[in-house]
Amino acid sequence: MPKVSSVVVPYAAYLRVYEPLTAFPEPERTHWARYARRPDRPSYQDELRRSLADLLPTPPVPVPVHESGDAFVLETDGVLSVCPWRTRLRGWLALAELGEELPPPVLDAVLPPVVRRQAAQDYERWLDRNPDARPWIRTATWQIPLNWFVLVADAERRYEKASGEVPPMLRYRTPMVQARRRVARALRTLKDTIGEGPLIDGLVDVGRWLEEFHPRSTVELDYGGLVHAVPAGELEDDHSAADVAAGIEALRQGDGTAADEAYGRLVERWRTVRDRRSAN
């Protein structure tokens, strides 16, 4: 396994889907079964460190030349599930969105136009051969989209304080059937009350993504390195999924005041992260 830096990569959160081995065709199923038994599987941070390392050469490598053969592994109630990294595919998808995140002069300095054009051409050729491809992991920097919180419940929240050199951890895990049910219920409420908006658009998008996976999958919302952008005390008290659920329920009940209060708590909680992003 390639050596990776020990530096902790911050400010990225993740939405992951772990599919049971039975969802994969052979020979991929056998590959992942063997992979799950490896004692040297890379960590969550290793994945992002390797991606960032590709940006150091001149010219940078925005998308890996070869697809990753790594995955995250989860065992729940005796069922082994994996979440393939698919780093190459996710690199292409992220590159397509980068123009919305950075001003053109900054984007050209980070990734010259010739590099971006070549990556786009490579993706088009690859997509012709793999029209049904989809990532198992979604990434968000400096934020967690509100529609992600719709998928989980506060009872599924797990928080661990920092210990020594180990950073704090905050994540949610839920069965796929629950995540899909929550999306459907939230969409009904939002369409009946606000009609349209970015939250609805985001929910429709994430709902379609979830439909691509096995019904016995597990969905994970992981704060990842974003925990470093939130003060420890605020992170421990972060119950954003509960606030999103309370806001949607208030809309369903026709209680606009309670919905505004829930949204206000979310805005205030994430103000620190927004301010830090602006400072950077």
C-alpha positions in Angstrom: 0.0 0.0 0.0 1.3 3.5 -0.9 2.6 5.5 2.0 0.3 8.5 2.9 0.8 11.6 5.0 0.0 11.6 8.7 -1.6 15.1 8.3 -5.3 15.2 9.1 -7.3 16.5 6.2 -10.1 18.8 7.5 -13.3 20.4 6.3 -14.9 17.6 4.2 -18.1 15.7 5.2 -19.4 12.5 3.6 -22.6 10.7 2.7 -21.8 7.0 2.1 -23.8 4.0 1.1 -22.6 0.5 2.2 -24.0 -2.2 0.0 -24.2 -5.9 1.1 -21.8 -8.2 -0.8 -24.8 -9.9 -2.4 -25.5 -6.7 -4.3 -22.2 -7.1 -6.3 -21.8 -9.4 -9.3 -19.0 -11.8 -9.6 -16.0 -11.5 -9.7 -16.4 -8.2 -7.8 -18.2 -9.9 -4.9 -15.3 -12.2 -4.3 -12.8 -9.3 -4.5 -14.6 -7.4 -1.8 -15.0 -10.5 0.4 -11.3 -11.0 0.3 -10.6 -7.3 0.7 -12.8 -7.2 3.9 -10.5 -9.7 5.5 -7.4 -7.5 5.0 -5.9 -6.1 8.2 -4.2 -3.2 6.4 -7.3 -1.5 4.9 -6.8 2.3 4.6 -8.7 4.7 6.8 -11.2 7.5 5.9 -8.4 10.1 6.0 -6.2 8.1 3.8 -8.6 8.4 0.9 -8.6 12.2 0.9 -4.9 12.5 1.5 -4.2 10.5 -1.6 -6.5 12.6 -3.6 -4.8 15.8 -2.4 -1.4 14.3 -3.1 -2.3 14.1 -6.8 -2.6 17.9 -6.9 1.0 18.4 -6.0 2.7 17.4 -9.3 3.1 19.8 -12.2 0.8 19.7 -14.0 -1.6 18.4 -11.3 -3.5 15.2 -11.7 -7.2 16.1 -11.0 -8.4 12.6 -11.7 -6.5 9.4 -10.9 -5.3 7.5 -14.0 -6.7 4.2 -12.5 -9.8 3.5 -10.5 -9.3 2.8 -6.8 -9.6 -0.8 -5.6 -10.3 0.3 -2.1 -13.5 0.4 -0.1 -14.8 1.1 3.4 -16.1 -2.0 5.2 -19.0 -2.3 7.6 -20.5 -5.3 9.4 -24.1 -4.9 10.7 -26.0 -7.8 12.3 -23.7 -10.3 10.7 -24.1 -8.8 7.2 -20.9 -7.6 5.6 -21.2 -4.4 3.4 -18.8 -2.4 1.5 -18.6 1.2 0.2 -16.2 1.3 -2.8 -14.2 4.5 -3.0 -14.5 4.9 -6.8 -12.1 7.8 -6.5 -11.7 8.3 -10.3 -15.4 8.6 -10.9 -15.8 11.0 -8.0 -12.9 13.0 -9.2 -14.6 13.6 -12.6 -17.9 14.5 -10.9 -16.1 17.0 -8.5 -14.2 18.5 -11.4 -17.4 19.2 -13.2 -18.7 21.2 -10.2 -15.5 23.0 -9.5 -16.4 25.9 -11.8 -19.3 26.8 -9.5 -17.0 26.9 -6.4 -14.0 29.0 -7.6 -13.7 32.2 -9.7 -12.2 31.6 -13.1 -8.7 33.1 -12.4 -8.4 30.9 -9.3 -9.6 27.8 -11.1 -7.2 28.4 -13.9 -4.3 28.7 -11.4 -5.2 25.6 -9.6 -6.1 23.5 -12.6 -5.0 24.9 -16.0 -7.7 24.8 -18.8 -5.8 22.2 -20.8 -5.8 19.8 -17.8 -9.5 20.3 -17.3 -10.3 19.7 -21.0 -8.3 16.5 -21.0 -10.0 15.2 -17.9 -13.4 16.1 -19.4 -12.6 14.2 -22.6 -11.4 11.2 -20.6 -14.7 11.2 -18.7 -16.8 11.3 -21.8 -15.0 8.3 -23.3 -15.3 6.4 -20.0 -19.0 7.3 -19.6 -19.7 5.8 -23.0 -18.5 2.5 -21.7 -20.0 2.8 -18.3 -23.4 4.6 -18.7 -24.9 3.3 -15.4 -22.0 4.2 -13.2 -22.7 6.0 -9.9 -20.6 6.8 -6.8 -21.1 5.2 -3.4 -19.8 8.4 -1.7 -20.9 12.0 -1.9 -18.7 14.7 -0.5 -19.4 18.2 0.8 -16.8 20.8 1.8 -17.3 23.4 4.5 -21.0 22.3 5.0 -23.5 19.5 5.3 -26.4 20.0 2.9 -29.7 20.2 4.7 -31.2 17.4 2.6 -28.6 15.0 4.0 -30.0 15.4 7.5 -33.4 14.4 6.3 -32.1 10.9 5.7 -31.2 10.2 9.4 -32.7 10.6 12.9 -31.3 12.0 16.1 -31.6 8.6 17.7 -29.1 7.3 15.1 -26.5 9.9 16.1 -23.2 8.8 17.5 -20.7 11.3 19.0 -17.3 10.6 20.5 -15.1 13.2 22.1 -11.5 13.8 21.1 -9.0 11.5 22.9 -5.3 12.3 22.8 -4.4 12.6 19.1 -7.7 11.0 18.0 -10.1 13.8 16.8 -13.8 13.8 17.7 -16.3 11.9 15.7 -19.9 12.6 14.8 -21.9 10.4 12.4 -25.3 8.9 11.7 -26.1 5.5 10.3 -29.5 4.3 9.1 -31.0 1.4 7.1 -31.6 2.3 3.5 -35.3 1.6 3.8 -35.6 4.2 6.6 -33.6 6.8 4.6 -35.9 6.4 1.5 -39.0 6.6 3.7 -37.8 9.8 5.3 -37.1 11.4 1.9 -40.5 10.5 0.6 -42.3 11.9 3.7 -40.2 15.1 3.6 -40.9 15.6 -0.1 -44.6 15.3 0.4 -44.6 17.9 3.2 -42.3 20.3 1.5 -44.2 20.2 -1.8 -47.5 20.8 0.0 -46.1 23.7 2.0 -43.4 25.6 0.2 -44.0 24.3 -3.4 -40.4 24.5 -4.7 -36.9 25.5 -3.6 -33.3 24.2 -3.2 -34.2 21.9 -0.4 -36.8 20.1 -2.5 -34.4 20.0 -5.5 -31.7 18.5 -3.3 -34.0 15.9 -1.8 -35.2 14.8 -5.2 -31.6 14.4 -6.3 -30.5 12.5 -3.2 -33.6 10.3 -3.4 -32.9 9.3 -6.9 -29.3 8.5 -5.9 -30.5 6.2 -3.0 -32.8 4.3 -5.4 -29.6 3.1 -7.2 -28.6 0.9 -4.3 -29.6 -2.4 -2.7 -32.6 -2.0 -0.2 -30.5 -3.7 2.5 -27.8 -1.1 2.3 -26.7 1.2 5.1 -26.6 5.0 4.7 -23.9 6.9 6.7 -23.7 10.6 7.2 -20.2 11.4 8.5 -19.0 14.8 9.6 -15.5 13.6 8.7 -12.9 16.4 8.8 -15.6 19.0 9.3 -15.4 18.3 13.0 -12.2 20.5 13.0 -14.2 23.5 11.9 -16.7 23.3 14.8 -15.7 24.2 18.4 -15.8 21.0 20.5 -18.6 22.2 22.8 -20.8 23.2 19.9 -20.1 19.8 18.1 -21.2 17.8 21.2 -24.4 19.8 21.3 -25.0 19.5 17.5 -28.3 17.9 16.8 -28.9 19.2 13.3 -30.8 16.2 12.2 -33.3 16.7 15.0 -33.7 20.4 14.0 -34.3 19.5 10.4 -36.9 16.8 11.4 -38.6 19.3 13.8 -38.8 22.0 11.1 -40.4 19.6 8.5 -42.8 18.3 11.1 -43.8 21.9 12.0 -44.4 22.6 8.4 -46.6 19.5 8.2 -48.6 20.7 11.2 -48.9 24.2 9.7 -46.8 25.8 12.5 -44.7 28.4 10.7 -43.4 29.8 13.9 -41.9 26.5 15.1 -40.5 25.9 11.6 -38.8 29.3 11.6 -37.3 28.5 15.1 -35.9 25.2 13.9 -34.3 26.8 10.9 -33.0 29.6 13.1 -31.2 27.1 15.3 -29.6 25.5 12.2 -28.4 28.9 10.8 -26.9 29.9 14.2 -25.2 26.5 14.7 -23.5 26.6 11.3 -22.5 30.3 11.5 -19.1 29.5 12.9 -18.3 27.2 10.0 -19.5 29.8 7.4 -17.4 32.5 9.0 -14.3 30.2 8.9 -14.9 29.4 5.3 -15.1 33.1 4.4 -11.9 33.8 6.3 -10.1 31.1 4.2 
